[in-house]
């Protein structure tokens, strides 16, 4: 099973997480996972509200930091993205694709400086 968010099937990912929350699986990771789907499908404000809810539930949330980092990366805000990716790695050194995200972001920052 591969999460729909990894497949970039944002509508299905949003529905999956909505269903998990509805049946009582209200974990900070559910809100963090819904962030990217919400931003892509619904709207940015709703997605950022989800990330805030996730942080309120668990401040040192690697999923939330990674999702917010991806949000900033997509907006070409690479310094903030890198800060969040490094925070993710601090909380969970084995977070999914974190090393690749850090390397990719550093590469973008390198090109900005050239």
MARFI-677549 format. One record per residue: residue number from 1; x, y, z of N, C-alpha, C, O in turn; residue in one letter. Coordinates in steps of 0.02 Angstrom, whole numbers. Each point is the difference from the previous one (the first is absolute). Layout:
N
k: NUM nX: X nY: Y nZ: Z caX: X caY: Y caZ: Z cX: X cY: Y cZ: Z oX: X oY: Y oZ: Z r: A $
...
This chain:
114
k: 1 nX: 42 nY: -59 nZ: 0 caX: -42 caY: 59 caZ: 0 cX: 44 cY: 62 cZ: 0 oX: 46 oY: 5 oZ: 40 r: X $
k: 2 nX: -60 nY: 41 nZ: -85 caX: 37 caY: 63 caZ: -4 cX: -49 cY: 56 cZ: 15 oX: -53 oY: 5 oZ: -32 r: X $
k: 3 nX: 69 nY: 39 nZ: 80 caX: -45 caY: 56 caZ: 14 cX: -12 cY: 42 cZ: -62 oX: 45 oY: 12 oZ: -39 r: X $
k: 4 nX: -106 nY: 9 nZ: 31 caX: -19 caY: 40 caZ: -58 cX: 39 cY: 65 cZ: -5 oX: 13 oY: 25 oZ: -55 r: X $
k: 5 nX: 8 nY: 2 nZ: 112 caX: 38 caY: 63 caZ: 0 cX: 67 cY: -10 cZ: -35 oX: 25 oY: 44 oZ: -34 r: X $
k: 6 nX: 6 nY: -103 nZ: 43 caX: 64 caY: -16 caZ: -33 cX: -10 cY: -4 cZ: -75 oX: 43 oY: 19 oZ: -39 r: X $
k: 7 nX: -101 nY: -45 nZ: 19 caX: -15 caY: -7 caZ: -71 cX: -24 cY: 66 cZ: -31 oX: -14 oY: 4 oZ: -60 r: X $
k: 8 nX: 10 nY: 48 nZ: 102 caX: -24 caY: 66 caZ: -21 cX: -72 cY: -2 cZ: -25 oX: -21 oY: 40 oZ: -41 r: X $
k: 9 nX: -17 nY: -87 nZ: 67 caX: -71 caY: -4 caZ: -13 cX: -34 cY: 37 cZ: 58 oX: -25 oY: -31 oZ: 46 r: X $
k: 10 nX: 25 nY: 98 nZ: -50 caX: -18 caY: 42 caZ: 56 cX: -74 cY: -6 cZ: 20 oX: -15 oY: 1 oZ: 60 r: X $
k: 11 nX: -29 nY: -9 nZ: -108 caX: -71 caY: -6 caZ: 18 cX: -12 cY: -64 cZ: 40 oX: -36 oY: 1 oZ: 50 r: X $
k: 12 nX: 65 nY: -57 nZ: -72 caX: -8 caY: -63 caZ: 36 cX: 34 cY: 3 cZ: 68 oX: -25 oY: -27 oZ: 49 r: X $
k: 13 nX: 83 nY: 60 nZ: -47 caX: 36 caY: 7 caZ: 64 cX: -41 cY: 39 cZ: 50 oX: -5 oY: -19 oZ: 58 r: X $
k: 14 nX: -25 nY: 73 nZ: -80 caX: -41 caY: 41 caZ: 44 cX: -60 cY: -40 cZ: 25 oX: -17 oY: 3 oZ: 59 r: X $
k: 15 nX: -14 nY: -41 nZ: -102 caX: -57 caY: -42 caZ: 19 cX: 21 cY: -54 cZ: 50 oX: -36 oY: -13 oZ: 48 r: X $
k: 16 nX: 94 nY: -18 nZ: -59 caX: 25 caY: -51 caZ: 46 cX: 9 cY: 28 cZ: 70 oX: -21 oY: -30 oZ: 50 r: X $
k: 17 nX: 52 nY: 88 nZ: -46 caX: 14 caY: 30 caZ: 65 cX: -65 cY: 25 cZ: 32 oX: -9 oY: -7 oZ: 61 r: X $
k: 18 nX: -35 nY: 36 nZ: -100 caX: -65 caY: 21 caZ: 26 cX: -36 cY: -59 cZ: 33 oX: -28 oY: 6 oZ: 55 r: X $
k: 19 nX: 30 nY: -62 nZ: -89 caX: -33 caY: -60 caZ: 26 cX: 33 cY: -23 cZ: 65 oX: -35 oY: -19 oZ: 48 r: X $
k: 20 nX: 101 nY: 20 nZ: -46 caX: 36 caY: -21 caZ: 61 cX: -19 cY: 45 cZ: 59 oX: -10 oY: -24 oZ: 56 r: X $
k: 21 nX: 5 nY: 89 nZ: -68 caX: -18 caY: 47 caZ: 53 cX: -72 cY: -11 cZ: 22 oX: -15 oY: 2 oZ: 60 r: X $
k: 22 nX: -29 nY: -14 nZ: -108 caX: -71 caY: -11 caZ: 15 cX: -11 cY: -62 cZ: 44 oX: -44 oY: 0 oZ: 43 r: X $
k: 23 nX: 84 nY: -52 nZ: -53 caX: -10 caY: -61 caZ: 39 cX: 38 cY: 2 cZ: 67 oX: 3 oY: -50 oZ: 36 r: X $
k: 24 nX: 25 nY: 108 nZ: -20 caX: 30 caY: 9 caZ: 65 cX: 75 cY: -7 cZ: 3 oX: 28 oY: 2 oZ: 55 r: X $
k: 25 nX: 4 nY: -10 nZ: -111 caX: 73 caY: -5 caZ: -1 cX: 29 cY: 70 cZ: -7 oX: 31 oY: 16 oZ: -50 r: X $
k: 26 nX: -43 nY: 24 nZ: 101 caX: 21 caY: 70 caZ: -2 cX: 69 cY: 7 cZ: 30 oX: 9 oY: 17 oZ: 58 r: X $
k: 27 nX: 41 nY: -31 nZ: -99 caX: 70 caY: 3 caZ: 19 cX: 32 cY: 60 cZ: -34 oX: -24 oY: 22 oZ: -52 r: X $
k: 28 nX: 77 nY: 4 nZ: 80 caX: 33 caY: 57 caZ: -33 cX: 24 cY: -18 cZ: -70 oX: 2 oY: 43 oZ: -44 r: X $
k: 29 nX: 16 nY: -106 nZ: 34 caX: 25 caY: -20 caZ: -66 cX: -55 cY: 2 cZ: -53 oX: 14 oY: 13 oZ: -59 r: X $
k: 30 nX: -76 nY: -25 nZ: 79 caX: -55 caY: 3 caZ: -48 cX: -6 cY: 71 cZ: -27 oX: -8 oY: 11 oZ: -60 r: X $
k: 31 nX: 10 nY: 38 nZ: 105 caX: -5 caY: 69 caZ: -22 cX: 61 cY: 20 cZ: -43 oX: -8 oY: 35 oZ: -49 r: X $
k: 32 nX: 66 nY: -57 nZ: 69 caX: 60 caY: 15 caZ: -39 cX: -3 cY: -30 cZ: -70 oX: 19 oY: 32 oZ: -48 r: X $
k: 33 nX: -45 nY: -93 nZ: 43 caX: -6 caY: -33 caZ: -65 cX: -52 cY: 34 cZ: -44 oX: 6 oY: -1 oZ: -61 r: X $
k: 34 nX: -56 nY: 30 nZ: 92 caX: -53 caY: 33 caZ: -39 cX: 21 cY: 68 cZ: -26 oX: -32 oY: 26 oZ: -46 r: X $
k: 35 nX: 85 nY: 2 nZ: 73 caX: 20 caY: 67 caZ: -18 cX: 11 cY: 9 cZ: -75 oX: -31 oY: 43 oZ: -31 r: X $
k: 36 nX: 75 nY: -83 nZ: 3 caX: 16 caY: 8 caZ: -72 cX: -61 cY: -12 cZ: -43 oX: -12 oY: 35 oZ: -49 r: X $
k: 37 nX: -27 nY: -85 nZ: 67 caX: -60 caY: -15 caZ: -38 cX: -49 cY: 59 cZ: 3 oX: -29 oY: 19 oZ: -51 r: X $
k: 38 nX: 21 nY: 9 nZ: 109 caX: -46 caY: 56 caZ: 9 cX: 23 cY: 61 cZ: -39 oX: -39 oY: 33 oZ: -34 r: X $
k: 39 nX: 104 nY: -18 nZ: 39 caX: 27 caY: 58 caZ: -36 cX: -9 cY: -8 cZ: -75 oX: -17 oY: 48 oZ: -35 r: X $
k: 40 nX: 28 nY: -109 nZ: 9 caX: -5 caY: -11 caZ: -72 cX: -72 cY: -2 cZ: -24 oX: -15 oY: 23 oZ: -56 r: X $
k: 41 nX: -31 nY: -51 nZ: 96 caX: -68 caY: -12 caZ: -23 cX: -49 cY: 53 cZ: 25 oX: -41 oY: 25 oZ: -38 r: X $
k: 42 nX: 45 nY: -7 nZ: 101 caX: -50 caY: 45 caZ: 29 cX: 26 cY: 72 cZ: -2 oX: -18 oY: 38 oZ: -45 r: X $
k: 43 nX: 60 nY: -21 nZ: 93 caX: 30 caY: 66 caZ: 0 cX: 57 cY: 4 cZ: 50 oX: 4 oY: -40 oZ: 46 r: X $
k: 44 nX: 37 nY: 89 nZ: -57 caX: 60 caY: 8 caZ: 41 cX: -17 cY: 13 cZ: 73 oX: 31 oY: -28 oZ: 45 r: X $
k: 45 nX: -80 nY: 71 nZ: -32 caX: -18 caY: 18 caZ: 69 cX: -22 cY: -62 cZ: 40 oX: 20 oY: -7 oZ: 57 r: X $
k: 46 nX: -60 nY: -35 nZ: -87 caX: -23 caY: -61 caZ: 34 cX: 58 cY: -47 cZ: 14 oX: 3 oY: -31 oZ: 53 r: X $
k: 47 nX: 43 nY: 25 nZ: -100 caX: 58 caY: -43 caZ: 9 cX: 45 cY: 25 cZ: 57 oX: 25 oY: -40 oZ: 40 r: X $
k: 48 nX: -15 nY: 105 nZ: -37 caX: 41 caY: 28 caZ: 53 cX: -34 cY: -6 cZ: 68 oX: 33 oY: -7 oZ: 51 r: X $
k: 49 nX: -99 nY: 8 nZ: -50 caX: -37 caY: -12 caZ: 63 cX: 11 cY: -72 cZ: 23 oX: 7 oY: -12 oZ: 60 r: X $
k: 50 nX: -5 nY: -35 nZ: -106 caX: 15 caY: -70 caZ: 18 cX: 69 cY: -7 cZ: 31 oX: 9 oY: -35 oZ: 49 r: X $
k: 51 nX: 40 nY: 69 nZ: -78 caX: 68 caY: -6 caZ: 26 cX: 4 cY: 30 cZ: 70 oX: 35 oY: -27 oZ: 43 r: X $
k: 52 nX: -71 nY: 81 nZ: -32 caX: -1 caY: 30 caZ: 67 cX: -31 cY: -48 cZ: 50 oX: 25 oY: -7 oZ: 56 r: X $
k: 53 nX: -79 nY: -26 nZ: -75 caX: -33 caY: -49 caZ: 43 cX: 49 cY: -57 cZ: 16 oX: 3 oY: -24 oZ: 57 r: X $
k: 54 nX: 34 nY: 2 nZ: -106 caX: 48 caY: -54 caZ: 10 cX: 54 cY: 21 cZ: 50 oX: 19 oY: -39 oZ: 44 r: X $
k: 55 nX: 7 nY: 101 nZ: -51 caX: 50 caY: 24 caZ: 47 cX: -27 cY: 8 cZ: 70 oX: 35 oY: -13 oZ: 49 r: X $
k: 56 nX: -99 nY: 33 nZ: -43 caX: -31 caY: 7 caZ: 66 cX: -4 cY: -68 cZ: 35 oX: 6 oY: -5 oZ: 61 r: X $
k: 57 nX: -18 nY: -48 nZ: -100 caX: -6 caY: -67 caZ: 28 cX: 68 cY: -30 cZ: 19 oX: 5 oY: -37 oZ: 48 r: X $
k: 58 nX: 46 nY: 54 nZ: -87 caX: 67 caY: -26 caZ: 13 cX: 51 cY: 48 cZ: -30 oX: 9 oY: 1 oZ: -61 r: X $
k: 59 nX: 23 nY: 37 nZ: 103 caX: 45 caY: 53 caZ: -23 cX: 59 cY: -27 cZ: -41 oX: 19 oY: 29 oZ: -51 r: X $
k: 60 nX: 10 nY: -84 nZ: 74 caX: 58 caY: -29 caZ: -35 cX: -23 cY: -53 cZ: -50 oX: 17 oY: -59 oZ: 5 r: X $
k: 61 nX: -56 nY: 81 nZ: -53 caX: -33 caY: -44 caZ: -48 cX: 38 cY: 0 cZ: -66 oX: -2 oY: 49 oZ: -37 r: X $
k: 62 nX: 37 nY: -103 nZ: 23 caX: 40 caY: -3 caZ: -61 cX: -43 cY: 2 cZ: -63 oX: 20 oY: 30 oZ: -50 r: X $
k: 63 nX: -79 nY: -60 nZ: 52 caX: -45 caY: 2 caZ: -58 cX: -20 cY: 72 cZ: -16 oX: 0 oY: 21 oZ: -58 r: X $
k: 64 nX: -19 nY: 16 nZ: 110 caX: -22 caY: 69 caZ: -10 cX: 56 cY: 43 cZ: -26 oX: -10 oY: 41 oZ: -46 r: X $
k: 65 nX: 70 nY: -48 nZ: 74 caX: 57 caY: 39 caZ: -24 cX: 16 cY: -16 cZ: -72 oX: 14 oY: 45 oZ: -40 r: X $
k: 66 nX: -15 nY: -109 nZ: 23 caX: 15 caY: -20 caZ: -70 cX: -53 cY: 28 cZ: -48 oX: 16 oY: 26 oZ: -53 r: X $
k: 67 nX: -80 nY: -33 nZ: 72 caX: -54 caY: 25 caZ: -43 cX: 5 cY: 76 cZ: -9 oX: -8 oY: 25 oZ: -56 r: X $
k: 68 nX: 21 nY: 10 nZ: 110 caX: 7 caY: 73 caZ: -5 cX: 62 cY: 18 cZ: -40 oX: 0 oY: 49 oZ: -37 r: X $
k: 69 nX: 53 nY: -89 nZ: 43 caX: 60 caY: 11 caZ: -41 cX: -15 cY: -9 cZ: -74 oX: 25 oY: 39 oZ: -41 r: X $
k: 70 nX: -63 nY: -90 nZ: 24 caX: -19 caY: -11 caZ: -70 cX: -42 cY: 59 cZ: -26 oX: 8 oY: 22 oZ: -57 r: X $
k: 71 nX: -53 nY: 2 nZ: 99 caX: -41 caY: 59 caZ: -18 cX: 46 cY: 59 cZ: -18 oX: -9 oY: 32 oZ: -52 r: X $
k: 72 nX: 58 nY: -18 nZ: 95 caX: 46 caY: 56 caZ: -13 cX: 45 cY: -13 cZ: -60 oX: 16 oY: 45 oZ: -38 r: X $
k: 73 nX: 4 nY: -107 nZ: 29 caX: 41 caY: -18 caZ: -58 cX: -40 cY: 14 cZ: -64 oX: 27 oY: 30 oZ: -47 r: X $
k: 74 nX: -89 nY: -52 nZ: 45 caX: -42 caY: 12 caZ: -59 cX: -11 cY: 74 cZ: -14 oX: -10 oY: 20 oZ: -57 r: X $
k: 75 nX: 13 nY: 21 nZ: 109 caX: -6 caY: 72 caZ: -9 cX: 67 cY: 34 cZ: -13 oX: 5 oY: 61 oZ: -3 r: X $
k: 76 nX: 47 nY: -103 nZ: -5 caX: 69 caY: 23 caZ: -14 cX: 28 cY: 41 cZ: 58 oX: 41 oY: 44 oZ: -10 r: X $
k: 77 nX: -63 nY: -60 nZ: 71 caX: 26 caY: 31 caZ: 61 cX: 49 cY: -51 cZ: 30 oX: -14 oY: -33 oZ: 51 r: X $
k: 78 nX: 72 nY: 28 nZ: -83 caX: 46 caY: -55 caZ: 14 cX: 34 cY: 4 cZ: 69 oX: 12 oY: -52 oZ: 31 r: X $
k: 79 nX: 3 nY: 111 nZ: -8 caX: 31 caY: 6 caZ: 67 cX: -46 cY: -27 cZ: 54 oX: 21 oY: -37 oZ: 44 r: X $
k: 80 nX: -85 nY: 56 nZ: -47 caX: -48 caY: -24 caZ: 49 cX: -12 cY: -75 cZ: -8 oX: -6 oY: -36 oZ: 49 r: X $
k: 81 nX: 3 nY: 14 nZ: -111 caX: -8 caY: -72 caZ: -12 cX: 58 cY: -39 cZ: 30 oX: -11 oY: -51 oZ: 33 r: X $
k: 82 nX: 72 nY: 74 nZ: -44 caX: 58 caY: -35 caZ: 27 cX: -2 cY: -1 cZ: 76 oX: 16 oY: -51 oZ: 31 r: X $
k: 83 nX: -34 nY: 106 nZ: 0 caX: -5 caY: 3 caZ: 73 cX: -49 cY: -53 cZ: 26 oX: 15 oY: -34 oZ: 49 r: X $
k: 84 nX: -72 nY: 28 nZ: -82 caX: -50 caY: -48 caZ: 21 cX: 21 cY: -72 cZ: -14 oX: -13 oY: -45 oZ: 40 r: X $
k: 85 nX: 47 nY: 33 nZ: -96 caX: 24 caY: -67 caZ: -15 cX: 54 cY: -21 cZ: 51 oX: 1 oY: -58 oZ: 22 r: X $
k: 86 nX: 42 nY: 104 nZ: -4 caX: 52 caY: -17 caZ: 50 cX: -32 cY: -13 cZ: 68 oX: 24 oY: -43 oZ: 38 r: X $
k: 87 nX: -76 nY: 79 nZ: -22 caX: -37 caY: -11 caZ: 62 cX: -33 cY: -70 cZ: -2 oX: -1 oY: -36 oZ: 50 r: X $
k: 88 nX: -26 nY: 19 nZ: -107 caX: -29 caY: -67 caZ: -9 cX: 52 cY: -54 cZ: 14 oX: -14 oY: -47 oZ: 37 r: X $
k: 89 nX: 73 nY: 56 nZ: -66 caX: 53 caY: -50 caZ: 9 cX: 21 cY: -4 cZ: 73 oX: 17 oY: -54 oZ: 25 r: X $
k: 90 nX: -18 nY: 110 nZ: 10 caX: 18 caY: 0 caZ: 71 cX: -50 cY: -43 cZ: 39 oX: 19 oY: -38 oZ: 44 r: X $
k: 91 nX: -83 nY: 46 nZ: -59 caX: -52 caY: -38 caZ: 36 cX: -4 cY: -73 cZ: -22 oX: -16 oY: -44 oZ: 40 r: X $
k: 92 nX: 31 nY: 32 nZ: -104 caX: -3 caY: -68 caZ: -26 cX: 51 cY: -8 cZ: -56 oX: -15 oY: 14 oZ: -58 r: X $
k: 93 nX: 75 nY: -36 nZ: 74 caX: 53 caY: -6 caZ: -51 cX: -18 cY: -47 cZ: -58 oX: 30 oY: 4 oZ: -53 r: X $
k: 94 nX: -80 nY: -47 nZ: 63 caX: -20 caY: -46 caZ: -53 cX: -66 cY: 20 cZ: -34 oX: -33 oY: -41 oZ: -31 r: X $
k: 95 nX: 14 nY: 104 nZ: 38 caX: -62 caY: 24 caZ: -31 cX: 3 cY: -12 cZ: -76 oX: 52 oY: 8 oZ: -31 r: X $
k: 96 nX: -108 nY: -28 nZ: 4 caX: -5 caY: -18 caZ: -71 cX: 27 cY: 55 cZ: -45 oX: -24 oY: 57 oZ: 1 r: X $
k: 97 nX: 74 nY: -73 nZ: -41 caX: 31 caY: 43 caZ: -50 cX: 33 cY: 63 cZ: 28 oX: 15 oY: 46 oZ: -39 r: X $
k: 98 nX: -2 nY: -42 nZ: 104 caX: 26 caY: 62 caZ: 29 cX: 69 cY: 18 cZ: -27 oX: 13 oY: 58 oZ: -13 r: X $
k: 99 nX: 31 nY: -106 nZ: 6 caX: 66 caY: 16 caZ: -26 cX: -3 cY: 26 cZ: -71 oX: 35 oY: 47 oZ: -18 r: X $
k: 100 nX: -79 nY: -76 nZ: -23 caX: -8 caY: 23 caZ: -68 cX: -29 cY: 71 cZ: -2 oX: 22 oY: 41 oZ: -40 r: X $
k: 101 nX: -70 nY: -27 nZ: 84 caX: -29 caY: 66 caZ: 2 cX: 51 cY: 52 cZ: 21 oX: 2 oY: 56 oZ: -27 r: X $
k: 102 nX: 39 nY: -73 nZ: 76 caX: 53 caY: 46 caZ: 23 cX: 50 cY: 13 cZ: -57 oX: 17 oY: 57 oZ: -14 r: X $
k: 103 nX: 5 nY: -110 nZ: -19 caX: 48 caY: 8 caZ: -55 cX: -29 cY: 42 cZ: -57 oX: 34 oY: 44 oZ: -27 r: X $
k: 104 nX: -95 nY: -58 nZ: 10 caX: -34 caY: 36 caZ: -54 cX: -5 cY: 74 cZ: 16 oX: 12 oY: 43 oZ: -42 r: X $
k: 105 nX: -29 nY: -28 nZ: 104 caX: -9 caY: 70 caZ: 21 cX: 67 cY: 36 cZ: 2 oX: 4 oY: 58 oZ: -21 r: X $
k: 106 nX: 47 nY: -92 nZ: 45 caX: 67 caY: 31 caZ: 0 cX: 23 cY: 15 cZ: -71 oX: 32 oY: 51 oZ: -12 r: X $
k: 107 nX: -49 nY: -96 nZ: -33 caX: 18 caY: 11 caZ: -71 cX: -36 cY: 62 cZ: -27 oX: 31 oY: 40 oZ: -36 r: X $
k: 108 nX: -94 nY: -32 nZ: 52 caX: -37 caY: 60 caZ: -22 cX: 31 cY: 63 cZ: 29 oX: 6 oY: 50 oZ: -35 r: X $
k: 109 nX: 12 nY: -52 nZ: 99 caX: 31 caY: 58 caZ: 31 cX: 67 cY: 16 cZ: -31 oX: 18 oY: 58 oZ: -7 r: X $
k: 110 nX: 20 nY: -109 nZ: -12 caX: 64 caY: 9 caZ: -33 cX: -9 cY: 37 cZ: -66 oX: 38 oY: 46 oZ: -16 r: X $
k: 111 nX: -90 nY: -66 nZ: -22 caX: -13 caY: 33 caZ: -64 cX: -22 cY: 72 cZ: 9 oX: 15 oY: 42 oZ: -41 r: X $
k: 112 nX: -51 nY: -28 nZ: 95 caX: -21 caY: 69 caZ: 14 cX: 60 cY: 44 cZ: 14 oX: -1 oY: 60 oZ: -17 r: X $
k: 113 nX: 52 nY: -88 nZ: 48 caX: 59 caY: 40 caZ: 18 cX: 47 cY: 11 cZ: -59 oX: 38 oY: 48 oZ: -1 r: X $
k: 114 nX: -41 nY: -92 nZ: -48 caX: 44 caY: 6 caZ: -59 cX: -21 cY: 55 cZ: -46 oX: 32 oY: 11 oZ: -52 r: X $
